[in-house]
């Protein structure tokens, strides 16, 4: 059975999440391996649930900025547990690997979406690229620094 057939079967078996949510997990995993996981562990090519969730958070903010939460919720993803469901669906349909130590519990209540994706843009100029870039900081952190 091809990967495309396995994916169609997965979507037919569990319609909770949009196909884009699954694609996003692959992209976020790749991004996490490159940006979040320590260099000394990269040879291992395994990411823990918490590492993946942090990578997902950062990647979503990089890709969608202040709209990250809205995009994720549009795909049916409302909590970190949903990412665990997506990952284990991919594992169940042989579209992603796992280690014995991996568990859906690794994804349980790791961060609250309303806090993790409540961000404000901060713009900075990058002279060597002659462009303005947006970075995103927690609104709660911004409010604390004002007091």
Helices and strands as residue ranges (DSSP letters): H 3-13, H 19-35, G 39-44, H 49-64, G 65-67, H 68-74, H 80-92, G 104-107, H 113-116, E 119-126, E 131-138, H 139-146
